[in-house]
C-alpha cells in the first residue's frame, strides 16, 4: 500500500460520514439563518476537520508499532473521529447558548 494512501486511509473512509454530520450541523436548527450563524458554522466545521487531521496524523505517528501496522490505522481512526465529534458537540452547545442570548 502506498504510504500516502496508508496515512490518509481514515480520512478517505470518513469523508462521506463527515459530510453527512457536517450537513446536519449546518442545516439544523433552521432558524436563525443569518450571516453570523453561517460564519460560526463554517468556522466550527473547519475547526472540527482541522482537529481531525491533526489528531489523525499525530496518533498515526505515535501509535506503538510493536502491535503492527493495523494498530496505527485503528488508533488514528478512533482518536480522529472522537476529536471531530468533540469539536462539533462543543460548537453545538456554544451555538445553542448563543441563540438563547439573542
C-alpha positions, -999 to 999 in steps of 0.1 A, spaced: 0 0 0 12 35 -8 25 54 23 4 85 14 -27 63 9 -20 44 42 -15 77 61 -48 91 48 -69 59 49 -90 71 78 -96 104 61 -107 87 29 -131 64 47 -146 90 70 -151 118 44 -187 107 35 -197 104 71 -182 138 80 -201 153 50 -233 139 65 -226 151 100 -214 185 87 -246 189 66 -268 181 96 -248 205 118 -252 232 91 -289 227 85 -303 223 120 -318 242 136 -332 260 106 -336 294 122 -319 319 126 -301 318 93 -281 350 93 -245 358 83 -231 354 118 -247 320 121 -232 309 87 -198 323 98 -200 304 131 -210 271 114 -182 275 88 -156 281 115 -168 252 136 -168 228 107 -133 239 96 -120 237 131 -135 202 135 -119 190 103 -86 206 111 -86 190 146 -94 156 130 -65 159 106 -41 169 133 -52 142 157 -52 116 128 -16 123 119 -4 126 155 -20 93 165 -8 76 134 28 87 141 27 79 178 10 45 177 33 18 190 45 -2 160 50 -33 182 13 -41 177 16 -39 139 6 -15 112 -31 -21 116 -29 -6 151 -18 27 136 -50 28 115 -72 18 144 -58 43 168 -58 71 142 -94 64 132 -107 62 168 -89 93 180 -96 113 149 -133 105 150 -136 113 187 -119 147 182 -141 156 153 -173 147 173 -160 165 204 -154 198 184 -189 195 168 -206 188 202 -188 218 218 -198 240 188 -234 227 190 -237 238 227 -220 271 221 -243 279 192 -273 269 213 -262 291 241 -256 319 217 -291 316 202 -307 318 236 -289 351 244 -301 367 211 
